[in-house]
Amino acid sequence: MAKKKKKYLIKLNNKIRNYFQGRPFDEGVESLDDEKLIELMMLLEVQLPSFTKEEMVRTLRRIWSQEGAERRALIVSYLTKGYKAIHSSKTSSQTPQDKVEKILSLLSPMACSIEEENKILESFIDAKPSKITQEKIANKLSYFRMKEQRSQLESSLDIRFNDAHQMSFYHPFVFSLLEIDFTKTLLCQSESLPLPPHQKEALEAYKTTLEEIKESLIQTKQATIDRLCQHLKKEPHPYLTQKQREQILQTLPPEIEPDEAPIPQTIVESILSSIDPTISLFFSSEHTLLEKPMLTTLFGTKLPYLLKESYSNPPLYRSILQGEPLEIEKHFQEKATKEEYDFKESIDALLEEMKALSEPIELPQESFESFILRFVVPQVRTNKNLKLKDKSRRRVLFHFHEYLKPLLEKQKREALLAQTIRDFKNLFPLARALKREIVFHVGPTNSGKTYQALKALKEASTGYYLAPLRLLALEGYEKLKEDGIHASLITGEEEIIDENSTHISSTIEMMNLSVDVDVCVIDEIQMISDRDRGWAWANALMGAPAKKVILTGSSNALPAVEELCRYLQEPLEVKYFERKNALEVLPTHTPIKEIAPQTAIVAFSRKEVLALKQQLSANYQVSVVYGNLSPEVRKEEARRFREGESQILVSTDAIAMGLNLPIKTLLFAKDNKFDGLRRRPLLPTEVAQIAGRAGRYGFEEKGYVGALEKHALKHIDQAFHTPLPPIELPVSVMASLEHVLLIGEILQTEAIEPILQFFADNMEFEGPFVAANIESMLEIATIVDGYALPLQTRYFLSCAPASLSSPYIESVFHRYIKQIEAQTAVRYIPPRDLPEYAQTNEMLLNAEDRVREISLYLWLSFKFPELFVDVEKALQTRVRLNQYIENSLRKGVLSKQCRKCGKTLDFSYRFSICEGCYSKNQRGYKRRASSQPTKVGYPRKKRH
């Protein structure tokens, strides 16, 4: 119904625009004459105190905008004649003769003449019978009689009434000057008058009143003329000659008041120039503009400008005719004083703003003055206007701020470097107090380096295992527990605490700096070069509080580790490990139809992984692993492959760490990846790390590496045999809470985004370090700064694992922050009942987002335990969601569907609608564009 009503209103608007030649109702209604406006008032049954045109137009605008479709239709039907615009579901079956009879029957109780009867019939003959009422007929009859009465009054009194119902007439008046007397016919006009009454007696009284008003207007105007003539008879007149006075009054237009008689511009110019020869004059129909050149100074610099004074013509003519003093010089002097005072005030205010901006820096007064003169003087000299425009003020401040930027940055940087700890290793006092021994297990994948490190960890009385992934931390925890060691697990989203634990397995970001141990294993040390997470390995290497620190990683990390150990002044022992079984590159590419069981295919996006699964599922049981999946699901998918429930594993490069699987052959789907900045070829380090998953010791005697495409295999072969380039220093370090609080104090701000940006742009360290890439933190920081939170809370929230690429996670994050701001309990809202498995890509994506939401909730529960109170509910829901995702990947044949027609699409297809729907949309758009009416006078633009 709402759509139908909207279409109906659009139809009415189009009709009224056609009637008013393209103008909307609010503009077009002003063009209606008085008669139509009054008829509309009667048709709409509107009573007004006085039927002036202004009042009627205002009332019709209100009715059009506020009183709905029915009233609009009535207006349209009247103006377009025939009432065809009235919306009705029924059609009239009555004949014109029936309508005449109805009008006459309603008119019969009213005494009226044949002429009036004919007028009524003519007025209502085109109206719908249902709209003809006795009251409307009575109003129309009253209107006709009122018009007739007004016409009779105009004729008998020789007057006219205008739209505002003002009485006007012309009358001869006598002008008596010194040498001549003459008569001139002028216009007399009254105020707005009430409408004439209906009763005969009242009408006679009304006529008498009009006669009295007419006589009063004549007398008043003649008195005004007499007074004016008395002034003009004075000799000598201060401004006008006798001839000029006579000429001015004799050429007086009838509609102008005598004491405001127009004076020729040449005479006005002569009078004003005689008062001040320096002024220039400009005339318009209503005003006379005077300009006078002036001079002032700004900081000792002369500033010429023009002073402008505007006089309304009628008062100016009156003053000249009556010989009153024209205080032009006084007016200019007063205005000059005010303008120069205002200009000085605005300059002083600008000066104060500039001094406030530069408060931390001491600048001489001359610097401010020269900066103002540089921008303000050209503006005043060009515009000849002694005003500091807001645009000019902003321009001065902008350029001054740009001038100050490097000075302020330099000062802040100097202040920061004077106060902060530039020697990064001193941020870890406990590690520095221990005489640490660092051992580096260097070797490729499948060489036993991590196995030996964990063996040393188990033999130690106390220890840490710092893993690159939550899945590896969980595996480390389970291996420690299997050997009867009391251990705790700490990750960003869960803690399993054993009060008697001697060992802790954790993700590397969760390293505990406050408790020292005997051995700490830092796994995958080559990750220190990672663009986004490398800072965590740098922190661990600098600050792990252990007597022995064992690093595991590839050989390309050795030069960087050696340099860092020299910086730490700590001894380094290097142990080399060799791969336990052979790894060989296949001589030819492997088409997808020839893939053998125990093969892993590595793609580099979730979309490619699911597209490959879709292709392979017809002939194989397929496991999939990609970054969006939770560790639990990845572990379950790996188990299925390990135990033979699936023959093929399709994975992203998430396979590169932590999955020990019976992979015989590893195939690269592509030889390039998007790294967050650009699409680039795979690096030798990436090829080596991923390829090393093939032929795991204990599963296969030999591993094979290949590619699905011929050109990809060529690059993989080359990268595989290329020596690994050494990791280059410096390595990145993250802003600590101490840094954030210190920079916030220096910048005098509680906003986290400018603090992090300052750290990234300006922080310098002694040693091989640079500020880490914190783009994701900055993105979150811009959201966090929109809420009233303490700086420490803002820092914690900026570190949260909130993936803002997901609109759902972003909206959830906003809700969490609002509740943290309000200090109210943050409830976890679980999803509704889940089906057995996902049937579409969108359903699976939603489930993955839900798991990431739980990870975020659990992470925040460790930072704000008193607010995030539904931890147990979140954990239970994660089990349900993980089971749902596992079922979906195992049982479901996921489909990607066109969001318009539901057609199944290939996962590799880029768009959300199919080509057929896209073509239909394009054709529909062209048809709609071609059917749009063009505006009058404007040709339709061509489409290229």
Order of alpha helices (4+ residues) and beta strands (2+ residues): alpha-alpha-alpha-alpha-alpha-alpha-alpha-alpha-beta-beta-beta-alpha-alpha-alpha-beta-beta-beta-alpha-alpha-alpha-alpha-alpha-beta-alpha-beta-alpha-beta-beta-beta-beta-alpha-beta-alpha-beta-beta-beta-alpha-beta-alpha-beta-beta-beta-beta-alpha-beta-alpha-beta-alpha-alpha-beta-alpha-alpha-alpha-alpha-alpha-beta-beta-alpha
